[in-house]
Amino acid sequence: MSETTILTAEGLEVSFTLRGRRLAALRGASLELCRGETLAVVGESGSGKSVFAKTFLGMLDKNGRIERGSIRFDGMDLAQFRSERDWLSVRGKRIAMVFQDPMTALNPLKTVGEQIRETAALHRGLDRKTSRTAALETLERVGIHDPELRYRQYPHEFSGGMRQRVVIAAAIACGPEILICDEPTTALDVTVQAQILDLIKSLQRDLGMSVLFITHDLGVVANIAQRVAVMYAGQVVEAGTVDEIFRDPRAPYTWALLASLPQLGIKGEELYAIKGTPPSLFKEIKGDAFAPRNPLALEVDFVAEPPEFDVSPTHWAKTWLLDPRAPRIEPPETLKRLRERLAADRRRGSAVAGGAKNAAQGGSR
Amino acid sequence: MNDDVILSVRGLSVDFRRGRRNFRAVDRVSFDIRRGETLSLVGESGSGKTTIGRAILRITALSEGEIFLAGERVDGRLDAARERAFRQRVQMIFQDPMASLNERAKIDYIVSEGLYNFGLFHSEAERKAKVETALRDVGLSPEVASRFPHEFSGGQRQRIGIARALVMNPELLVADEPISALDVSIRAQVINLMNKLKRERHLTYLFIAHDLSVVRFISDRIAVIYRGRLVELAEAEALFARPLHPYTRALLSAVPEPDPEIERSKRLVVYDPSAHDYARMPPAWREAEPGHFVLGSEEEVKRWQAEAQNR
């Protein structure tokens, strides 16, 4: 799919220096983002998903650096960018970012409209009047009613969901090709989350953007993504289309992640739980990083790191189980239950409406 | 009063006043928690679910209503002895394990603090033994007692938070979002732990949460709260199978399910509070089906039931 990819990260290694100790945040992470798709990056905290996204914007903290690997975007290698000047033509303009917490992403002392206008003015070189019109249009586009009035208001006059709409407006104001969303709905209520997810989907469709969506919530992944990359301990361990990942996962970590969903639990029984905690990234990791927590681990997992094995042209996984010499190991029984359980719920209609209005795309608080 | 009811909340209202403005955070809420069950309060931020938890714990003052613990009134003024007894019988598990442990104290002291305050031991050996048991109960090795909180991960810290509550031998545990700050793989461990303790030690939980998939798994009964009012209360499975109140349905429809096919064909329900005609027909708390309560006018409840039937 090389002609359709817009951004390719390969073998990215990023480390941070913390009190003289070296932390390997990314240990050879790779992914491909295709034109016009939404790719979800899913992982636990500390898996490196946010660091990964930050490298695409040159926003690593000062104590962090890219040690190896490349990030190809439009003939450039972003991993080679050194100065702020290099980044100015890309960051915010061609690749924009929506952060998790809309409370801290906006300047409380500036009107909402002004914050959107200035990104349009800066990156698109518009004068005051045209950039103002552009900002008003963007506000309307993200589902904010009465943009003329809202333009003059301050962030504190907006609810959490509305504020996240403003952050999204500022990000799309200069027509980026790639929108990176780092847990944009984690701080929001579920009903508001549903509206924001709908908004991101409609913007992605209408503006033809590519979206890189970082989350830890597998429900959100199923809702928004066409493709999924699963991260563990600084690496992408499995990538594929959303159906491949949910229906035919291959990496033991993906199995474990799906199996520990409370939706799969049977009341009165133990919920499937992954033992232990993720490995310390201060230490050298030998073999498959998940092996110590994986009850199905093979001997080779403790010795050698598995390569990426192709499952289909769109699906690969980093696990020795896919090696032709490996024994046949089936995914845990509970996983098979996932589909049946959810289908049964749907038949009973707990997730489906009768009579009530369908979701309009946001709007009133 | 039924003697298997451990906590009974009657007509609870809480107002917050700022200057002359009055904000009613909790409005005439009533429910019972039975001994040995997990009752969950779910609602969005600002719905008043945390305020209810705080009112029960005597942190926030009531404006109206009464709260009974095992038949004994525990809101408002209590004499010192009763207050002490209450503080031992009802314990809390906090949301953020990174913020709720004293960073300068060793685990030994953190877990014993309640024991010291209440003098619940006769000798140093007894105290040590109690701490050790509590740590073992939550799946930690007793050696951790000599360490500091910063040496532990989020999941382990939440276990310490639970151990600290357990050591007091409480009857009721109020857990305010105890899972939401934890990662997926750690979450399952803590859920299992809470369920195991409930079974083995006959604990009762009031579980305050917004994550409905966790709530469904962990709860016996679920109460849904919207803008300070209880709108629906039912057995967990009944609530998911036959949600009646339109707000409950909106809330359930908004939860993203981990299945791409379901998500593609999903229709969101949006709750429109102005759809109720409460000026003409005021709502009341009605038992629509045995054990399944909903807030609405008689006509509404009939209509919702018919709709649930046809879904």
Chai-1 contact restraints between the chains, C-beta under 6 A:
chainA,res_idxA,chainB,res_idxB,connection_type,confidence,min_distance_angstrom,max_distance_angstrom,comment,restraint_id
A,E44,B,D183,contact,1.0,0.0,6.0,A-B,restraint_1
A,S45,B,D183,contact,1.0,0.0,6.0,A-B,restraint_2
A,D189,B,E44,contact,1.0,0.0,6.0,A-B,restraint_3
A,D189,B,S45,contact,1.0,0.0,6.0,A-B,restraint_4
A,V190,B,A254,contact,1.0,0.0,6.0,A-B,restraint_5
A,V190,B,V255,contact,1.0,0.0,6.0,A-B,restraint_6
A,T191,B,A254,contact,1.0,0.0,6.0,A-B,restraint_7
A,A194,B,A254,contact,1.0,0.0,6.0,A-B,restraint_8
A,A194,B,L268,contact,1.0,0.0,6.0,A-B,restraint_9
A,L218,B,P258,contact,1.0,0.0,6.0,A-B,restraint_10
A,G219,B,P256,contact,1.0,0.0,6.0,A-B,restraint_11
A,G219,B,E257,contact,1.0,0.0,6.0,A-B,restraint_12
A,G219,B,P258,contact,1.0,0.0,6.0,A-B,restraint_13
A,V220,B,P256,contact,1.0,0.0,6.0,A-B,restraint_14
A,A222,B,P258,contact,1.0,0.0,6.0,A-B,restraint_15
A,A222,B,D259,contact,1.0,0.0,6.0,A-B,restraint_16
A,A222,B,P260,contact,1.0,0.0,6.0,A-B,restraint_17
A,A222,B,E263,contact,1.0,0.0,6.0,A-B,restraint_18
A,N223,B,P256,contact,1.0,0.0,6.0,A-B,restraint_19
A,N223,B,E263,contact,1.0,0.0,6.0,A-B,restraint_20
A,V242,B,P260,contact,1.0,0.0,6.0,A-B,restraint_21
A,D243,B,P260,contact,1.0,0.0,6.0,A-B,restraint_22
A,F246,B,P260,contact,1.0,0.0,6.0,A-B,restraint_23
A,S260,B,S185,contact,1.0,0.0,6.0,A-B,restraint_24
A,S260,B,A188,contact,1.0,0.0,6.0,A-B,restraint_25
A,L261,B,P258,contact,1.0,0.0,6.0,A-B,restraint_26
A,P262,B,S213,contact,1.0,0.0,6.0,A-B,restraint_27
A,P262,B,V214,contact,1.0,0.0,6.0,A-B,restraint_28
A,P262,B,F217,contact,1.0,0.0,6.0,A-B,restraint_29
A,Q263,B,S213,contact,1.0,0.0,6.0,A-B,restraint_30
A,G265,B,F217,contact,1.0,0.0,6.0,A-B,restraint_31
A,E270,B,N192,contact,1.0,0.0,6.0,A-B,restraint_32
A,L271,B,A188,contact,1.0,0.0,6.0,A-B,restraint_33
A,L271,B,I191,contact,1.0,0.0,6.0,A-B,restraint_34
A,L271,B,N192,contact,1.0,0.0,6.0,A-B,restraint_35
A,A273,B,A188,contact,1.0,0.0,6.0,A-B,restraint_36
A,A273,B,Q189,contact,1.0,0.0,6.0,A-B,restraint_37
A,A273,B,N192,contact,1.0,0.0,6.0,A-B,restraint_38
A,I274,B,S185,contact,1.0,0.0,6.0,A-B,restraint_39
A,T277,B,S153,contact,1.0,0.0,6.0,A-B,restraint_40
A,L342,B,E257,contact,1.0,0.0,6.0,A-B,restraint_41
A,L342,B,D259,contact,1.0,0.0,6.0,A-B,restraint_42
A,L342,B,I262,contact,1.0,0.0,6.0,A-B,restraint_43
A,R346,B,I262,contact,1.0,0.0,6.0,A-B,restraint_44
A,R348,B,A241,contact,1.0,0.0,6.0,A-B,restraint_45
A,G349,B,R311,contact,1.0,0.0,6.0,A-B,restraint_46
A,S350,B,F240,contact,1.0,0.0,6.0,A-B,restraint_47
A,S350,B,L252,contact,1.0,0.0,6.0,A-B,restraint_48
A,A351,B,S253,contact,1.0,0.0,6.0,A-B,restraint_49
A,A353,B,R267,contact,1.0,0.0,6.0,A-B,restraint_50
A,A353,B,V269,contact,1.0,0.0,6.0,A-B,restraint_51
A,G354,B,E307,contact,1.0,0.0,6.0,A-B,restraint_52
A,G354,B,R311,contact,1.0,0.0,6.0,A-B,restraint_53
A,G355,B,E307,contact,1.0,0.0,6.0,A-B,restraint_54
A,A356,B,P246,contact,1.0,0.0,6.0,A-B,restraint_55
A,A356,B,V269,contact,1.0,0.0,6.0,A-B,restraint_56
A,K357,B,V270,contact,1.0,0.0,6.0,A-B,restraint_57
A,N358,B,R267,contact,1.0,0.0,6.0,A-B,restraint_58
A,A359,B,L268,contact,1.0,0.0,6.0,A-B,restraint_59
A,A359,B,V270,contact,1.0,0.0,6.0,A-B,restraint_60
